[in-house]
Amino acid sequence: MVAKLILRDKVYEVRPGMSLLDALKKNNIVPESVIAVRDGEMITDDEILRSGDEIKLIAVISGG
């Protein structure tokens, strides 16, 4: 089974056992541009992805 990263309407399938940071980089997602949420709780870049995970990525928008 795979872990999934969900950003807007795109789903990225990644290998379980890798860190969130590595999964983001592998899919060309800038880590600083998203907040990752698993089961309603924010997770950090060093979190290890598990089989069956569905990680929702929320785009961070900043302005000045």
C-alpha positions as CSV (number, residue, x, y, z in Angstrom):
1,M,0.0,0.0,0.0
2,V,1.1,3.6,-0.5
3,A,0.9,6.8,1.3
4,K,-0.9,9.7,-0.4
5,L,-0.2,13.5,-0.4
6,I,-3.2,15.5,-1.4
7,L,-2.8,19.1,-2.6
8,R,-5.9,20.8,-3.9
9,D,-7.2,18.3,-6.5
10,K,-3.9,16.5,-7.1
11,V,-3.0,13.2,-5.4
12,Y,0.6,12.2,-5.1
13,E,1.4,8.5,-4.2
14,V,4.6,8.0,-2.3
15,R,6.4,5.1,-0.7
16,P,5.8,4.5,3.0
17,G,8.8,4.8,5.2
18,M,10.1,8.0,3.8
19,S,10.0,11.3,5.6
20,L,7.4,13.9,4.7
21,L,10.2,16.3,3.7
22,D,11.7,13.7,1.2
23,A,8.2,12.9,-0.2
24,L,7.5,16.6,-0.8
25,K,10.9,17.2,-2.5
26,K,10.4,14.0,-4.7
27,N,7.2,15.5,-6.0
28,N,8.6,19.0,-6.5
29,I,6.5,20.6,-3.7
30,V,8.3,23.3,-1.8
31,P,8.1,22.3,1.9
32,E,7.8,25.9,3.1
33,S,4.7,26.4,0.8
34,V,2.5,23.9,2.6
35,I,1.2,22.8,6.0
36,A,0.8,19.0,6.3
37,V,-2.2,17.5,8.2
38,R,-2.8,13.8,9.1
39,D,-6.1,12.9,10.8
40,G,-6.8,16.5,11.6
41,E,-3.4,17.1,13.3
42,M,-0.5,19.1,11.8
43,I,2.7,17.0,11.3
44,T,6.3,18.1,10.8
45,D,8.7,17.6,7.9
46,D,10.6,14.8,9.8
47,E,7.4,12.7,10.2
48,I,7.8,9.2,8.7
49,L,4.9,8.4,6.3
50,R,3.1,5.1,6.9
51,S,1.3,2.8,4.6
52,G,-2.3,4.0,4.0
53,D,-1.6,7.6,5.2
54,E,-3.5,10.4,3.6
55,I,-1.7,13.6,4.2
56,K,-3.7,16.7,3.3
57,L,-1.4,19.6,2.2
58,I,-2.7,23.1,2.8
59,A,-1.1,25.8,0.6
60,V,0.3,28.7,2.7
61,I,-0.3,32.1,1.2
62,S,1.7,35.1,2.5
63,G,1.6,38.6,1.5
64,G,2.8,42.0,2.5
